[in-house]
Amino acid sequence: MTAPHRRRGTTLIELLVVLAVLAILTSVVTLSARVVPPADETSPARRIATARARATSLGRGETLVLRDDSGQVVVVRTQPDGSVLGARAWHVNRTTGEPTHAQP
C-alpha cells in the first residue's frame, strides 16, 4: 500500500477566518485612534441643546438670552415638548431642536 499524501497549503475557510479577524482588528484600531474634538460648552447650539434637554426632562420651558456673532441679542425659548422658538440665528430646527445646515 501507498502512504497517504500530506497536503500542503490552507483551505478557503482558513483564509476567510484570517481575513475576518484582520477586518475586526482594523476596525477596532481605527475607531480607537479616531480623535474627536471636545464640544464647545459655551457655544449657542450647545446651550440650546442643554436647555432643550432640561425642558423635556423637567416638563417646563426655559428661556435663554444669547448673543449672535454680530452682537445682537436673541431670546430663545425651549418648550417642554422639545420644540425650540427663536433659534433661527443658529440654524436650529424649530420642531426637533437639532442643528440644521445653513441655507445658502
Contacts in CASP RR format, 6 or more apart in sequence:
PFRMAT RR
TARGET T0000
AUTHOR 0000-0000-0000
METHOD contacts of the structure
MODEL  1
MTAPHRRRGTTLIELLVVLAVLAILTSVVTLSARVVPPADETSPARRIAT
ARARATSLGRGETLVLRDDSGQVVVVRTQPDGSVLGARAWHVNRTTGEPT
HAQP
39 46 0 8 1.000
40 46 0 8 1.000
44 66 0 8 1.000
44 68 0 8 1.000
44 89 0 8 1.000
44 90 0 8 1.000
45 90 0 8 1.000
45 92 0 8 1.000
45 99 0 8 1.000
47 64 0 8 1.000
47 66 0 8 1.000
48 64 0 8 1.000
48 66 0 8 1.000
48 76 0 8 1.000
48 78 0 8 1.000
48 84 0 8 1.000
48 87 0 8 1.000
48 90 0 8 1.000
48 92 0 8 1.000
48 97 0 8 1.000
49 97 0 8 1.000
51 62 0 8 1.000
51 64 0 8 1.000
51 76 0 8 1.000
51 78 0 8 1.000
52 78 0 8 1.000
52 82 0 8 1.000
52 84 0 8 1.000
52 97 0 8 1.000
54 62 0 8 1.000
54 78 0 8 1.000
55 61 0 8 1.000
55 62 0 8 1.000
55 78 0 8 1.000
55 79 0 8 1.000
55 80 0 8 1.000
55 82 0 8 1.000
56 80 0 8 1.000
56 81 0 8 1.000
56 82 0 8 1.000
58 80 0 8 1.000
59 80 0 8 1.000
60 80 0 8 1.000
61 77 0 8 1.000
61 78 0 8 1.000
61 79 0 8 1.000
61 80 0 8 1.000
62 77 0 8 1.000
62 78 0 8 1.000
63 75 0 8 1.000
63 76 0 8 1.000
63 77 0 8 1.000
63 78 0 8 1.000
64 75 0 8 1.000
64 76 0 8 1.000
64 77 0 8 1.000
64 78 0 8 1.000
65 73 0 8 1.000
65 74 0 8 1.000
65 75 0 8 1.000
65 76 0 8 1.000
66 73 0 8 1.000
66 74 0 8 1.000
66 75 0 8 1.000
66 76 0 8 1.000
66 90 0 8 1.000
67 73 0 8 1.000
67 74 0 8 1.000
68 74 0 8 1.000
68 89 0 8 1.000
68 90 0 8 1.000
72 89 0 8 1.000
74 86 0 8 1.000
74 87 0 8 1.000
74 89 0 8 1.000
75 86 0 8 1.000
76 84 0 8 1.000
76 85 0 8 1.000
76 86 0 8 1.000
76 87 0 8 1.000
77 84 0 8 1.000
77 85 0 8 1.000
77 86 0 8 1.000
78 84 0 8 1.000
78 85 0 8 1.000
79 85 0 8 1.000
82 96 0 8 1.000
82 97 0 8 1.000
83 94 0 8 1.000
83 95 0 8 1.000
83 96 0 8 1.000
83 97 0 8 1.000
84 92 0 8 1.000
84 93 0 8 1.000
84 94 0 8 1.000
84 97 0 8 1.000
85 94 0 8 1.000
86 94 0 8 1.000
87 94 0 8 1.000
87 97 0 8 1.000
88 94 0 8 1.000
90 99 0 8 1.000
91 99 0 8 1.000
91 100 0 8 1.000
91 101 0 8 1.000
91 102 0 8 1.000
91 103 0 8 1.000
92 98 0 8 1.000
92 99 0 8 1.000
92 100 0 8 1.000
93 99 0 8 1.000
93 100 0 8 1.000
END
